[in-house]
């Protein structure tokens, strides 16, 4: 059981350090008009440079370009091609005017992997944007931005609770020879996945 948890933590930390964090920095450096840095980070994946390159560049850029203070003036640029691109995910804090908060994500294989910004939006309107908002397998192609917001922490936490449970399922299958551990992990998944999906996709 100890080696299982150690392997699981290693996978999560590797995903965060070598994939999620560099891509988050790349998106926000581009939004702050420092596109060469973003292109270097993207190129480090394309050309399979040494694994340490993208996290180091991302860490330096994070502080050098104050990525911890995102550009709230930048509008969403939603485009999803063959599972890759950006899109909205989540809906919370609905108001009487029909507006709600949703978060723009960088998607990889359709999975919302890297949060970018949160917005209060409504459907349609005079300043409508074309794009996709995904919730419960429904796609809305027009929405109106009412307000740009820092990341909605609840949506980010719910999403990662869902996404990062995927390695749990994979490791449960790997550890199948250990029937007791595998059974516990599969039961946890069957219970947690529907709960996480509900809290991830629901609208308050």
C-alpha positions in Angstrom: 0.0 0.0 0.0 2.9 2.4 0.8 4.5 1.8 -2.6 1.1 2.4 -4.3 0.6 5.8 -2.6 4.2 6.8 -3.4 3.7 5.9 -7.1 0.4 7.9 -7.1 2.0 11.0 -5.5 4.9 10.8 -8.0 2.5 10.7 -10.9 0.5 13.7 -9.6 3.7 15.8 -8.8 5.1 15.0 -12.2 2.0 16.0 -14.0 1.9 19.3 -12.0 5.6 20.2 -12.4 6.2 19.1 -16.0 2.9 19.6 -17.7 0.3 21.8 -15.9 2.5 24.5 -14.5 4.6 25.1 -17.7 1.4 25.2 -19.8 -0.2 27.6 -17.4 2.7 30.0 -17.6 2.9 29.6 -21.4 -0.8 30.7 -21.8 -0.4 33.7 -19.5 2.9 34.9 -20.9 1.1 34.9 -24.3 -1.8 36.8 -22.9 0.7 39.4 -21.5 2.2 39.7 -25.0 5.4 37.8 -24.2 4.8 35.3 -26.9 8.5 34.2 -27.5 8.6 32.8 -24.0 5.3 30.9 -24.6 6.7 29.5 -27.9 9.9 28.3 -26.2 7.8 26.4 -23.6 5.6 24.9 -26.3 8.6 24.0 -28.4 10.2 22.2 -25.5 7.4 19.7 -25.7 7.3 19.4 -29.5 11.1 18.8 -29.8 11.3 16.7 -26.6 14.0 18.8 -25.0 15.4 17.7 -21.6 12.6 17.3 -19.1 13.9 20.0 -16.8 13.8 22.8 -19.5 10.1 23.7 -19.5 9.7 23.8 -15.7 12.8 25.9 -15.3 11.8 28.4 -18.0 8.3 28.5 -16.6 9.5 29.1 -13.1 11.7 32.0 -14.2 8.9 33.5 -16.4 6.4 33.1 -13.6 8.2 35.7 -11.4 9.9 37.7 -14.2 6.5 38.5 -15.9 4.4 38.4 -12.8 2.2 35.6 -14.0 0.6 35.5 -10.5 -1.1 38.7 -11.6 -3.0 37.6 -14.7 -4.1 40.0 -17.4 -7.8 40.4 -16.7 -8.2 42.6 -19.8 -7.6 39.7 -22.1 -10.7 38.2 -23.6 -11.2 34.4 -24.1 -9.9 32.9 -27.2 -11.8 29.6 -27.4 -10.8 27.2 -30.1 -11.0 23.4 -29.8 -9.5 21.3 -32.6 -9.4 17.5 -32.3 -9.5 17.7 -28.6 -6.8 20.4 -28.2 -7.4 24.1 -27.5 -9.3 26.2 -25.0 -12.9 26.0 -23.8 -15.2 26.8 -20.9 -15.9 24.3 -18.2 -18.1 24.5 -15.1 -21.0 26.8 -14.0 -21.5 28.2 -10.6 -22.9 31.2 -8.7 -25.9 31.8 -11.0 -27.7 35.1 -10.7 -31.3 36.2 -11.4 -30.2 37.8 -14.7 -29.1 34.4 -16.0 -25.4 35.0 -15.6 -23.0 32.5 -14.1 -19.3 32.0 -13.5 -17.4 29.6 -15.7 -13.7 29.0 -16.2 -11.6 29.0 -19.4 -9.4 25.9 -19.6 -6.6 24.7 -21.8 -7.8 21.3 -23.0 -5.6 18.3 -23.9 -7.4 15.3 -25.3 -10.6 17.2 -24.4 -9.6 17.1 -20.7 -9.7 20.6 -19.1 -6.1 20.5 -17.8 -4.8 24.1 -17.3 -7.1 26.9 -15.9 -6.7 30.3 -17.5 -9.3 32.8 -16.2 -12.8 32.8 -14.9 -15.6 34.9 -16.3 -19.2 35.8 -15.5 -21.1 35.1 -18.7 -24.6 35.0 -20.1 -25.9 33.3 -23.2 -25.9 35.5 -26.3 -26.1 39.3 -26.1 -24.8 42.3 -28.2 -21.2 41.6 -27.3 -21.4 37.9 -28.0 -18.3 35.8 -28.5 -18.2 32.7 -30.6 -16.9 29.6 -28.8 -17.9 26.6 -26.8 -19.2 26.3 -23.3 -19.4 22.6 -22.3 -21.7 21.4 -19.5 -23.5 18.1 -19.3 -22.5 17.3 -22.9 -24.3 20.4 -24.2 -22.5 22.9 -26.4 -23.4 26.6 -26.5 -21.7 28.6 -29.3 -22.6 32.2 -28.3 -22.0 33.8 -24.9 -21.5 37.3 -23.6 -18.8 38.3 -21.2 -20.2 40.3 -18.3 -17.1 40.3 -16.1 -13.5 39.0 -16.1 -12.5 37.4 -12.8 -9.5 35.7 -11.1 -9.7 31.9 -11.1 -12.7 30.5 -9.4 -11.0 28.3 -6.8 -14.0 26.0 -6.3 -14.2 25.2 -10.0 -10.4 24.6 -10.2 -10.4 22.3 -7.1 -13.4 20.3 -8.3 -12.0 19.9 -11.8 -8.6 18.7 -10.5 -10.2 16.3 -8.0 -11.9 14.7 -11.1 -8.9 14.8 -13.5 -6.2 13.7 -11.0 -8.3 10.7 -10.0 -7.6 9.2 -13.4 -4.1 7.9 -12.3 -5.9 6.3 -9.3 -7.9 4.2 -11.7 -4.8 3.3 -13.8 -2.8 2.3 -10.8 -5.7 0.3 -9.4 -5.6 -1.8 -12.6 -1.8 -2.2 -12.3 -2.1 -3.3 -8.7 -4.7 -5.9 -9.6 -2.5 -8.8 -8.4 -3.0 -7.2 -5.0 -6.7 -8.0 -4.9 -7.4 -6.2 -1.6 -5.7 -2.9 -2.7 -7.2 -3.0 -6.2 -10.7 -3.7 -4.8 -10.5 -0.7 -2.5 -9.3 1.6 -5.2 -12.0 0.5 -7.7 -14.7 1.0 -5.0 -13.3 4.5 -4.2 -13.4 5.4 -7.9 -17.0 4.1 -8.4 -18.0 6.3 -5.4 -15.9 9.4 -6.0 -16.3 9.7 -9.8 -20.0 10.4 -9.8 -19.6 12.8 -6.9 -16.8 14.7 -8.5 -18.6 14.9 -11.8 -21.7 16.3 -10.1 -19.8 19.0 -8.2 -17.7 19.8 -11.3 -20.6 20.2 -13.7 -23.4 21.5 -11.5 -24.6 25.1 -11.5 -25.2 26.7 -8.1 
